[in-house]
Amino acid sequence: MGLSILSIMLFHQCFTSSIPFNVFHNYGYWGVDIFLFLSGMGLVKSLNNNSLKIYYLHRFNRIIPSCVLCGSLKYCIYLLYSSLAVLKDGLNLGIWSIMSLDLWFIPAIMILYTVSPILYYLIKKWTLPTITIITFVFLINGVLIRPKVGYDWLSPIGIFAWTIERLPVFVAGMYITMKKGLIDQKFRYSFPFLFISILLVLLEKTEMTIHGIQAVRFLTLLIGMPSLIYLCIIIIRKLPNKAIIVINFFGTYSLELYLVHEFIFWSLKVSYNNTSSFLLLFISFMLSCVTAYTSKLMSKKISQIILPIFMYI
């Protein structure tokens, strides 16, 4: 999770596009796919060990307090500082930001977490038909719906399209966990698909327009995901202990970092545009970490009050 949110943050950073940061501008969004893959794996373990009621309480407890707290903070700052009005359209800020619904990932993850028990049952009962239908719906969405939706994820059709686009990688995480050991056995065979996905990203950067290329790229990345996870594990194993502590911090506060980092980045960019890019990058990361840490601390306090109430309902 730590490497995942780091790559997402570096993908969103708006201060420099020099090497090696331009690599993350091309591939950093894959951190979302890693996050969803690992989330699918984690949810299977949760479903195996808990009742449905406890499962949903845990999901509510993990997402809602942080989303409301971080979203409300962003929206209040946006309203208080007129200089941030220019961020409205680029960051989709509005009243819906109070629930962090200005970020496409939040409604998508809420939907995926909600339907996970159904997906778990279908994969367990009818594995091949379920995976076939999900793949078919994904391809239809990628060719016919998602290209027309573009970056409009606030409408119902937009929420559907963006969720379906990441559904297969989420289901893959669930499936691999249910089929224990599969990721260890098959990772080497997924490297060619990861390579193809890299080539497709490079092709998308050209002026060529190929209808449905995004869907094909996500599909090859999905099949190449075990090798991508394996590469992340290799990187982590070779890092010094202090670096691992930092990565673990980012993993622990990954949701809160996701909720606040982009707003902080662009707020600093707008307010201090003449300041050194690398200094702003450093400050924005530090401020994001402090905000995420404080937000999760407050969210835990809120959860300690709310959770017992729901436990007795």
N, C-alpha and C positions, 0 to 999 in steps of 0.2 A: 504493500500500500504506500510506503514511503517514497519509493522510486516513482510510483504511479503519479502521485500528487505533485512531486517535484517536476516531472516532465510536463504535466498540465500547466503548472505555474510558469515554466519557462516557455511554453507554447504561447501563453497569453501575455507575457511580458512585452511591453511596448517601448522599451528604452533603447535597445540596440538590436541590430540584425547582423552583427559581425560574427565571424567564426569564433566559437562553436555554437553560438546561440541560434544561428540560422538553421542548424540541424534540427533543433527543437521546434522551430517554426514550421518545419516540414513534417515532422514525425511525432511531436510532443503530444498531440491529441490522442495517440495510441494509449496514453496513460489511462484514458477513460475506459478503453476496452480491457486493459489489464485489471482495472478496478472492478468492472462489472464481472469479469471472469472469476476473480477471487471472491467477489460478493456471492456469486452463484454457488461457489464451493462452500462458503461459510454458511449459507442459508440451509443447505442440505444437512449439515451437521446440527444446526439449530432445530430443524424439523424432526431430525432423528431423536433428539434428546428432550424435546419440550412438547407440551400440548399446544393446540392451535391458539388457545387464549394467551398462553405465555409467549408464544412466538410473536403474535401481533403486538402484545404489550412491549416486548423488547424492541421491535421495529419502530413502534410509535415513540418509545422512550429515546431511541437513538437519533431519530430524524426530526420530529416536530419541534421540541424545545429549541434546538440549535437553529433550525430554519426560521422560526419566529423571532428569536433573539437577534440573530445576525441580520435577518431581513429588515427588522424594525430599526436597527442601528443604522444600516445603510440608508434607508428611506428618510430617516430623521436628518442625517447629515446632508443628504441631497436637498432636502427642503430648506435647511438652515443656510446653506452657502449657495448664493445665486450664481457664483462662478462655475458651479458644477452642473448647471442647467444644460450645457452642451453635451453632457453624457447621456441625456434622457433617451435619445433615439438609438445611439450606439449600444447601450447597455440595457435597453428595454425597461428602464425604470418607470415605476408607476405604483399605484396602490397595491397591486398584486405582489410588489417587492417585499411587503411585510411578511409574506409567507415564503419568500425566496423563489417565487414562481417566475421571476424574470430570468432565471437560469434554467435552460431546457432540461438539464440533468435531474432536477428535483421532481417535477411531475413524472418523468420517465421512471426514476427509481421508486417513487411511491407506487406507481402502477405495477412495476415488476415485483416489488416486495409483496404487494397485495395478492397477486395471482400466483406467487411461488408455490403455495400448497397445492393448487390445481395442477401446475406444471409438474411438480414432483410426482403427483399421482399418475398423470398421463404418461410421463417418461417411464415410470416404474411398471405401469400396466401395459401400455402400447408404445414401446420405445420407437420402433421404426416408423409407424404411421405418424406419430407426434413430430418427430424430427423432420420427416418429409413435408408435412403440412407447414411447419414453421419456416422451413427453407423456401417453400413455394410462396408463402405470404411475404416473406422477406424480399424475394426477387421481384415480385409484382410491385411491392412498395418502392423498391429501389429504381425500377424502370419507369413506372407510371405516376407515382404519387410524390415521392421525395424530391425529384428534380423540380416539380412545379411548386412545391411548398417553399423550397429555398431555406431562408433563415427565419421564416415565420413559424416559431414554435409556441406562440401564445394562443393560437386558435385551436379548436378541438382537432381538426384534421392535421394541424402541425404537431400537436402533442402525440397523436397516433403515429404519424410518419417517423418522427424522431425516436419514439420508443421502439417501434418495430425494427428500425435500422440497427439498434443495439440488442434486440431480443436474442438473436442466435448466439452471440458470445456469452451472454448471461446463462442461457440454457446449456451451452457447452460446459461451463463451469459446474453446473449442477450434474450434468451427465457424467463427467469425468470423476466427480466425487462419488457418485453412486456406483460407478464401475472402478473400484479401488485399484490403484496402481497403473491405470491406463496412461497417465501423463508421463510416468517414468519409462514406460515401455515404448511409447510411440513418439517421443519428442523429436528424435533424429529424423523421422520421416516427414516431419512438418516443416523442416528448414526450407525446402524448395518453394513452398507456398508463401513463407515469410519473405523470401527473396522476390517472388513475383509481386507481392503486395508493395514492396519497396519500389520496384520498377513502375508499378501503376501510379504511385504517388508522383514520381518524377514525370510520368507521362501527363498527369493532370496539370502539372506546372507549365506545360507548353500551351500553345494556343490552339491545339487540336481539341475538337469537341466530339467526344464519343459518348453517345447516349447510354446510360446505365453503367458507366465505368466505375462509379462510386460504389454501386452494389457489388460488382465483381471484386473490387479492392477490399471491401469489408469481408466478403466471403473467403478470399484467400488469406486475409489476416486472421480470420476465425480459425481456419485450419492450421495456420502457422503459429497460433497462440501458444501451444505447449513449448515450442522452441523459443519463443520470446520470453516466456516465464523462466525457462531454463537459463537463458542468457542473463536475465536479471539476478537469478540465484548465484551464478558464477561471479558476476560483478560484486554482489554483496559479500561473498565469501573472501574476495581478494582485498576488500577495503579494511583499513585499520579500525580498531575498536571505537575510537572517537567518532569516526565517520558513520559507523553503524548506529551509534547512539543518536546522532543527528537524524539519520534516516528513520529510525524507530519513532522519534519525536514527530516527524512529518506524517508517519503512518498512523500514529495515535490520534492526531488532530486533523486527519485528512479531510473529513467532511467540513469542519469549521473553516479550514484553509480554503477549500473550494468555494465556500459561501461568500468569503470576504475578499479574497486576493485580487480578483479582477477589478472590483470597485476601488480598492486601495491603489492599485497600479495606475489606473486612469485618472483618479483624483490627484495623485502626485504629479502625473504627467501634465495635466492641465494647469495645476497651480504653480509648478516650479519647472516650467519647460526649459528655462535657460540654465538650469543646474546640470552638472556633469551627469551623463547617462548612467555610468556605472555606479555613481554615488546614489542616484535615485533608485537604481535596481537593488542595491544593498539595503537601503532604508525601507523600500517597499516590502522586501522579504522579511526584514526584522519586524516591521509594523504588522504585517500579516500574521506572523508567528505569535506576537504578543496578543493581538486581537483574538486569534483562534484559541489560544490558551485560556484567556479570560472568559471567552464565550462558553467554552466547554465547562469551565468551572462553575459558571452561573447556571448553565443548562442542567448540570448535575444537581444543583440545589433545587431547581424547579422540579426536576424529575422525582426527587425525594419526597416532594409534597404531593405531586400528581399521581405517581404510580400506586401508592397504597390505596387511593380512592378507587382507581380502576380495578384493582385486585379484588375488591369486594362487590363489584357490580355484577 
